[in-house]
Amino acid sequence: MSTTTRPDRSTPPNLTSYEEARAAYHLALPERFNPVIDIIDAWAAESPDDLALVSLGPDGATVAEHTVAEVARESRRAARALQAQGIEKGDPIFIMLPRVPAWYFAMLGAIRIGAVVMPGTNQLTARDISYRIKAADAVAAITDATGAEKLDAWEEAIPTLRTRIAWSAGERDGWTDLEGAMDAAGDGEVPDSPTAATDPMILFFTSGTVSYPKMVLHPQSYGLGHVSTARFWHDLRPGDRHWTVTDTGWAKAAWGGLFGQWHERATIVQVALGKPDAATILNILKDAGITSFCAPPTLYRMLVQADLPSFDLTGVRHCTSAGEPLNPEVIRAWREGTGGLTVYDGYGQSETCVLVANYRALDVRPGSMGKPVPGWNVDVLAEDGTRAPDDTVGSIAVEVTDPRPIGLFDGYYRDDAANEKSFVGGWYLTGDKAWRDGDGYLWFEGRDDDVITSSAYRIGPFEVESALVEHPAVVEAAVVGKDDPQRTQIVTAFVILAPGYEAGDALAAELQKHSRDLTAPYKYPREIHFVTELPKTVSGKIRRSELREQLNA
């Protein structure tokens, strides 16, 4: 088995010239394409003993290690087991498993035969599961004992669900044991070329920050789209160990733990974390050979509260973050506490791969999304669809080129109205707002629904939130607009305090002054609510819509 190298932090980045990478980057997409066959099997044929997957337990101890040849073999066994259950190309399959090797085997086995996988987070309720299965007419569900209990307890009929497969759930009436089915199927031949690059592969459900989740349909070529994610943003090369902190049900699991990393011949690390705590995460970074680390902003905000210098993170070369913009103060605190590690923020959606990012080859402007990723044309558009001037807030849009960008979703499944709203004039409108500076860096403002209108000013919540978290009393903040008869809306903040600080009028006034001094007089929060937690989606994004509903009820 190969050993993992640990390149030092001075290793030259994969992207050394942004302009040259933009001009030269190109992915060859064959007409017939299946990422399991064309990425994993191809790697296994060349270097079968390379380490592809490391699974760690909640305490960071190694649970299992799999070479690429073993991953390929287990995906074949899973594919044959699914075929034995009557599952065919094009069949939607709901998969809800924790961060265990079986998640990979089930996902890869289904993709190998051309089934359409529908990953779901383990936090879903029985109602959530039923909604997803019915919305997509899924024919099968693969889950663990907890998920099986939820489905068994659901009393409403789910007509299309004809196959139920359980992992590590013991004997259950009406359920087939996944491991037993794989053992019975064994290794052997499966279709060599079951899919075209344009065939459907995966259905994500949006995180639902402002509405009930929509279905995002990606084709088989999506597996190749994340090459730019892994190569340019994660800065991976053979021998790296990459850990993205994510639930298996989020699109982030594909961003940081499916095909892009393996295309670059890096090892994927998955950790069965319980409720994350700083010491556990930092010890894993210290002890598990992690060279590339990606985590959501919420986690970095927690980690910078720890005694970072007491953890030896010299083996970590590259850090990234996505999900929501990372506040400049957190980037600064992480750099100082880790002895120089920069967090390279990235932006994208379930509908895309990473679209805009910061890179080691470019100066990071804290708070900026960075610049468009090679392979993507991303810009800021005015309301009339023309290119917005520099320093002017507009809509973040992706050019739908011909050929179509590899990694852009086909559309919202079974939702023509959403597609008509999102695909306009040769552009995909992301629903997010940003502005572009004179050097081409993009700066996030918020979701269309999140932008606050106050006394004719348009205020992005992120700038106010970033100012608030620069105060030592604030761990996390969310800013929304509260309806106001005179100003249309007033800026209102919800704040989680750091230990040792006491909520009250005096601290609220101090935070208001602090925010006013760092932003502008019209942007400071007129109201501040001290809370112990913020409502979030299952993918960790703040549900500002819920906060607005609380204020405006």
MODALIN-V155676 format. One record per run of one state. SS is the DSSP state (~ for helix, > for strand, _ for the rest). FROM is the first residue (numbers start at 1). LEN is the number of residues. If there is no record, write none. Layout:
<<SS/FROM/LEN> <SS/FROM/LEN>>
This chain:
<<_/1/17> <~/18/7> <_/25/7> <>/32/1> <_/33/2> <~/35/12> <_/47/4> <>/51/6> <_/57/5> <>/62/6> <~/68/17> <_/85/7> <>/92/5> <_/97/4> <~/101/12> <_/113/3> <>/116/4> <_/120/6> <~/126/11> <_/137/3> <>/140/4> <_/144/1> <~/145/9> <_/154/9> <>/163/4> <_/167/9> <>/176/2> <~/178/8> <_/186/10> <>/196/1> <_/197/3> <>/200/6> <_/206/9> <>/215/5> <_/220/2> <~/222/4> <_/226/1> <~/227/7> <_/234/7> <>/241/4> <_/245/7> <~/252/6> <_/258/1> <~/259/5> <_/264/3> <>/267/5> <_/272/6> <~/278/10> <_/288/4> <>/292/4> <_/296/1> <~/297/7> <_/304/4> <~/308/3> <_/311/7> <>/318/4> <_/322/6> <~/328/10> <_/338/5> <>/343/6> <_/349/5> <>/354/4> <_/358/12> <>/370/3> <_/373/5> <>/378/4> <_/382/5> <>/387/1> <_/388/6> <>/394/6> <_/400/11> <>/411/2> <_/413/3> <~/416/7> <>/423/2> <_/425/2> <>/427/10> <_/437/5> <>/442/6> <_/448/4> <>/452/3> <_/455/2> <>/457/3> <_/460/1> <~/461/9> <_/470/4> <>/474/11> <_/485/3> <>/488/10> <_/498/7> <~/505/14> <_/519/8> <>/527/4> <_/531/5> <>/536/1> <_/537/5> <>/542/1> <_/543/1> <~/544/9> <_/553/1>>
